[in-house]
Amino acid sequence: MNQETLDKLRQMRLLGMHRAFKTSVESNTTETLTADEMAMLLTNSEWDDRQNRSIERTMKNAKFRYKASIEQLDYSPERGMDKNTVHRLADGEFIKRCENVLITGSTGTGKSFLASAIGQQACQLGFKVLYTSTTKLFSQLKMAKADGSAVRELAKIERQDLLILDDFGLQPFDSASRLALMEVMEDRHGKRSTIITSQLPVKQWYDVIGEKTIADAILDRLVHDAGRIELFGESLRKKWSKNQSNLSTKNI
């Protein structure tokens, strides 16, 4: 009878219940639980399983550049990263308020890693997240316009609770990229949150975007009331390389 129940649970894809019931049967705890306790055990197990699978799908769909977590962040004083500020972002309230975050700093200071950590925490909280480089996003949108799928792609971006645009401003925007950015920001303004990382200080973004009227419109939607984090210090990649070299030397 127990095997028949397990088979039915698996066929119905009630995998959390299947796992919990199988464990109970194997450990002979089914007889020690009341009907209410067994119902609660099975229900909670199924709930947890579905929640975990949902988070896994969300993380996979987000396409993060790094596997990162808030716990891994380095708050060394020379980096200029305030722990309280980061933890306020990690609670997801800025996403509920539809606020933006701008992360700037030199190459290798950990901008992408920080954005990834905040994004992955947002996934854990149940938010839909998309992580992409700015160049890649606009290339995809150009191709979408060419094959007639631009409306669908823009709608997909608009549905994301949090959009992370990495490496903003690595090269000047052309006309198509400016218009695409304007569409994305217009769709998300006041309705969704965006995190942008850039090597350039915000005051230089006007020049990178070009076309003053459009740049004004974009930055008004993006920068107004946005939270800002500026990272300093030595490149973490260089620092890691030095540490690896030192370890190798010691092992010789």
C-alpha positions as a Python dict, from the first residue, in 0.01 Angstrom:
ca = {
    (1, 'M'): (0, 0, 0),
    (2, 'N'): (282, 240, 85),
    (3, 'Q'): (457, 168, -245),
    (4, 'E'): (136, 234, -436),
    (5, 'T'): (99, 568, -255),
    (6, 'L'): (460, 659, -336),
    (7, 'D'): (409, 571, -703),
    (8, 'K'): (100, 791, -722),
    (9, 'L'): (275, 1084, -552),
    (10, 'R'): (561, 1060, -802),
    (11, 'Q'): (325, 1037, -1100),
    (12, 'M'): (141, 1346, -979),
    (13, 'R'): (481, 1515, -939),
    (14, 'L'): (421, 1582, -571),
    (15, 'L'): (792, 1537, -519),
    (16, 'G'): (811, 1703, -177),
    (17, 'M'): (535, 1482, -42),
    (18, 'H'): (695, 1177, -206),
    (19, 'R'): (1028, 1245, -39),
    (20, 'A'): (875, 1311, 304),
    (21, 'F'): (647, 1006, 295),
    (22, 'K'): (926, 779, 173),
    (23, 'T'): (1153, 898, 454),
    (24, 'S'): (876, 841, 709),
    (25, 'V'): (813, 490, 581),
    (26, 'E'): (1182, 399, 580),
    (27, 'S'): (1234, 537, 932),
    (28, 'N'): (911, 378, 1063),
    (29, 'T'): (776, 711, 1190),
    (30, 'T'): (441, 694, 1009),
    (31, 'E'): (282, 505, 1299),
    (32, 'T'): (402, 756, 1558),
    (33, 'L'): (247, 1056, 1381),
    (34, 'T'): (-116, 1156, 1416),
    (35, 'A'): (-320, 1218, 1100),
    (36, 'D'): (-287, 1594, 1154),
    (37, 'E'): (90, 1569, 1202),
    (38, 'M'): (130, 1357, 889),
    (39, 'A'): (-81, 1600, 686),
    (40, 'M'): (129, 1892, 812),
    (41, 'L'): (454, 1707, 737),
    (42, 'L'): (351, 1624, 381),
    (43, 'T'): (209, 1971, 313),
    (44, 'N'): (515, 2154, 446),
    (45, 'S'): (750, 1925, 255),
    (46, 'E'): (564, 1986, -71),
    (47, 'W'): (552, 2360, -6),
    (48, 'D'): (927, 2378, 64),
    (49, 'D'): (1007, 2166, -241),
    (50, 'R'): (805, 2389, -473),
    (51, 'Q'): (953, 2704, -324),
    (52, 'N'): (1307, 2571, -371),
    (53, 'R'): (1239, 2466, -729),
    (54, 'S'): (1086, 2805, -803),
    (55, 'I'): (1397, 2980, -670),
    (56, 'E'): (1620, 2753, -877),
    (57, 'R'): (1424, 2838, -1193),
    (58, 'T'): (1436, 3209, -1112),
    (59, 'M'): (1813, 3195, -1055),
    (60, 'K'): (1865, 3004, -1381),
    (61, 'N'): (1648, 3244, -1582),
    (62, 'A'): (1831, 3546, -1435),
    (63, 'K'): (2159, 3435, -1602),
    (64, 'F'): (2391, 3584, -1342),
    (65, 'R'): (2753, 3646, -1434),
    (66, 'Y'): (2878, 3533, -1093),
    (67, 'K'): (2752, 3299, -827),
    (68, 'A'): (2753, 3545, -540),
    (69, 'S'): (2592, 3600, -203),
    (70, 'I'): (2565, 3884, 47),
    (71, 'E'): (2769, 3678, 295),
    (72, 'Q'): (3065, 3668, 55),
    (73, 'L'): (3101, 4045, 23),
    (74, 'D'): (3417, 4218, 144),
    (75, 'Y'): (3345, 4527, 354),
    (76, 'S'): (3708, 4637, 395),
    (77, 'P'): (3715, 5012, 478),
    (78, 'E'): (3922, 5100, 171),
    (79, 'R'): (3648, 4965, -58),
    (80, 'G'): (3391, 5227, 47),
    (81, 'M'): (3107, 4975, 70),
    (82, 'D'): (2880, 5036, 366),
    (83, 'K'): (2747, 4713, 519),
    (84, 'N'): (2424, 4873, 641),
    (85, 'T'): (2348, 5009, 295),
    (86, 'V'): (2403, 4669, 134),
    (87, 'H'): (2189, 4492, 391),
    (88, 'R'): (1907, 4742, 333),
    (89, 'L'): (1923, 4652, -36),
    (90, 'A'): (1933, 4281, 48),
    (91, 'D'): (1592, 4293, 216),
    (92, 'G'): (1430, 4368, -121),
    (93, 'E'): (1236, 4673, -5),
    (94, 'F'): (1392, 4893, -275),
    (95, 'I'): (1241, 4657, -534),
    (96, 'K'): (897, 4688, -377),
    (97, 'R'): (939, 5066, -390),
    (98, 'C'): (1050, 5045, -757),
    (99, 'E'): (1376, 5228, -684),
    (100, 'N'): (1698, 5211, -883),
    (101, 'V'): (2056, 5154, -766),
    (102, 'L'): (2370, 5284, -940),
    (103, 'I'): (2700, 5109, -864),
    (104, 'T'): (3015, 5279, -992),
    (105, 'G'): (3388, 5226, -952),
    (106, 'S'): (3707, 5134, -1133),
    (107, 'T'): (3765, 4806, -1312),
    (108, 'G'): (3784, 4506, -1081),
    (109, 'T'): (3649, 4673, -767),
    (110, 'G'): (3362, 4423, -743),
    (111, 'K'): (3068, 4608, -900),
    (112, 'S'): (2939, 4307, -1093),
    (113, 'F'): (2985, 4076, -795),
    (114, 'L'): (2793, 4312, -568),
    (115, 'A'): (2511, 4347, -822),
    (116, 'S'): (2501, 3967, -859),
    (117, 'A'): (2483, 3921, -481),
    (118, 'I'): (2191, 4164, -451),
    (119, 'G'): (2020, 4003, -750),
    (120, 'Q'): (2055, 3650, -617),
    (121, 'Q'): (1922, 3760, -280),
    (122, 'A'): (1623, 3909, -466),
    (123, 'C'): (1564, 3570, -630),
    (124, 'Q'): (1563, 3410, -286),
    (125, 'L'): (1291, 3657, -186),
    (126, 'G'): (1078, 3557, -484),
    (127, 'F'): (1148, 3845, -724),
    (128, 'K'): (1201, 3793, -1098),
    (129, 'V'): (1547, 3912, -1200),
    (130, 'L'): (1735, 3952, -1529),
    (131, 'Y'): (2111, 4008, -1535),
    (132, 'T'): (2277, 4116, -1861),
    (133, 'S'): (2561, 4327, -1992),
    (134, 'T'): (2443, 4653, -2147),
    (135, 'T'): (2612, 4575, -2480),
    (136, 'K'): (2455, 4230, -2499),
    (137, 'L'): (2108, 4360, -2418),
    (138, 'F'): (2111, 4621, -2692),
    (139, 'S'): (2253, 4372, -2945),
    (140, 'Q'): (1963, 4140, -2864),
    (141, 'L'): (1712, 4422, -2899),
    (142, 'K'): (1858, 4522, -3237),
    (143, 'M'): (1821, 4165, -3361),
    (144, 'A'): (1470, 4152, -3218),
    (145, 'K'): (1372, 4463, -3413),
    (146, 'A'): (1512, 4304, -3728),
    (147, 'D'): (1307, 3983, -3691),
    (148, 'G'): (993, 4150, -3555),
    (149, 'S'): (1014, 4020, -3198),
    (150, 'A'): (1109, 4350, -3032),
    (151, 'V'): (771, 4400, -2864),
    (152, 'R'): (793, 4054, -2705),
    (153, 'E'): (1150, 4113, -2587),
    (154, 'L'): (1067, 4452, -2436),
    (155, 'A'): (764, 4301, -2261),
    (156, 'K'): (988, 4030, -2113),
    (157, 'I'): (1226, 4295, -1976),
    (158, 'E'): (938, 4501, -1839),
    (159, 'R'): (806, 4199, -1645),
    (160, 'Q'): (1131, 4160, -1449),
    (161, 'D'): (1104, 4296, -1096),
    (162, 'L'): (1476, 4374, -1108),
    (163, 'L'): (1685, 4440, -1419),
    (164, 'I'): (2063, 4443, -1372),
    (165, 'L'): (2252, 4624, -1649),
    (166, 'D'): (2622, 4550, -1614),
    (167, 'D'): (2914, 4743, -1767),
    (168, 'F'): (2708, 5047, -1861),
    (169, 'G'): (2890, 5298, -2081),
    (170, 'L'): (3185, 5089, -2198),
    (171, 'Q'): (3132, 5245, -2541),
    (172, 'P'): (2927, 5542, -2665),
    (173, 'F'): (2566, 5470, -2756),
    (174, 'D'): (2455, 5478, -3116),
    (175, 'S'): (2108, 5598, -3216),
    (176, 'A'): (1949, 5253, -3196),
    (177, 'S'): (2094, 5186, -2849),
    (178, 'R'): (1976, 5525, -2719),
    (179, 'L'): (1623, 5461, -2836),
    (180, 'A'): (1627, 5107, -2695),
    (181, 'L'): (1747, 5233, -2356),
    (182, 'M'): (1480, 5501, -2362),
    (183, 'E'): (1211, 5237, -2425),
    (184, 'V'): (1339, 5014, -2148),
    (185, 'M'): (1359, 5297, -1894),
    (186, 'E'): (1019, 5435, -1994),
    (187, 'D'): (858, 5092, -1949),
    (188, 'R'): (1018, 5042, -1607),
    (189, 'H'): (997, 5393, -1464),
    (190, 'G'): (795, 5392, -1143),
    (191, 'K'): (695, 5026, -1194),
    (192, 'R'): (1014, 4819, -1166),
    (193, 'S'): (1369, 4848, -1028),
    (194, 'T'): (1698, 4862, -1216),
    (195, 'I'): (2057, 4822, -1099),
    (196, 'I'): (2329, 4965, -1321),
    (197, 'T'): (2703, 4908, -1283),
    (198, 'S'): (2952, 5133, -1457),
    (199, 'Q'): (3319, 5224, -1455),
    (200, 'L'): (3217, 5581, -1529),
    (201, 'P'): (3087, 5829, -1270),
    (202, 'V'): (2724, 5918, -1324),
    (203, 'K'): (2809, 6272, -1436),
    (204, 'Q'): (2977, 6127, -1747),
    (205, 'W'): (2676, 5925, -1855),
    (206, 'Y'): (2532, 6219, -2048),
    (207, 'D'): (2830, 6218, -2283),
    (208, 'V'): (2820, 5840, -2327),
    (209, 'I'): (2450, 5834, -2411),
    (210, 'G'): (2477, 6134, -2643),
    (211, 'E'): (2188, 6332, -2792),
    (212, 'K'): (2123, 6566, -2499),
    (213, 'T'): (1742, 6559, -2515),
    (214, 'I'): (1725, 6180, -2502),
    (215, 'A'): (2003, 6162, -2242),
    (216, 'D'): (1809, 6405, -2020),
    (217, 'A'): (1492, 6195, -2052),
    (218, 'I'): (1673, 5867, -1979),
    (219, 'L'): (1871, 5992, -1680),
    (220, 'D'): (1572, 6173, -1534),
    (221, 'R'): (1393, 5837, -1516),
    (222, 'L'): (1699, 5645, -1406),
    (223, 'V'): (1896, 5866, -1169),
    (224, 'H'): (1625, 6060, -985),
    (225, 'D'): (1608, 5932, -624),
    (226, 'A'): (1831, 5634, -711),
    (227, 'G'): (2055, 5484, -445),
    (228, 'R'): (2428, 5512, -519),
    (229, 'I'): (2727, 5301, -425),
    (230, 'E'): (3078, 5397, -532),
    (231, 'L'): (3349, 5134, -487),
    (232, 'F'): (3718, 5211, -441),
    (233, 'G'): (4043, 5030, -382),
    (234, 'E'): (4270, 4792, -566),
    (235, 'S'): (4128, 4560, -831),
    (236, 'L'): (4002, 4248, -654),
    (237, 'R'): (4112, 4039, -952),
    (238, 'K'): (4468, 4170, -919),
    (239, 'K'): (4455, 4118, -544),
    (240, 'W'): (4340, 3760, -593),
    (241, 'S'): (4617, 3698, -848),
    (242, 'K'): (4876, 3832, -605),
    (243, 'N'): (4748, 3606, -328),
    (244, 'Q'): (4759, 3306, -558),
    (245, 'S'): (5115, 3393, -661),
    (246, 'N'): (5221, 3425, -298),
    (247, 'L'): (5066, 3089, -214),
    (248, 'S'): (5243, 2928, -507),
    (249, 'T'): (5576, 3079, -399),
    (250, 'K'): (5533, 2950, -45),
    (251, 'N'): (5460, 2602, -174),
    (252, 'I'): (5785, 2585, -375),
}
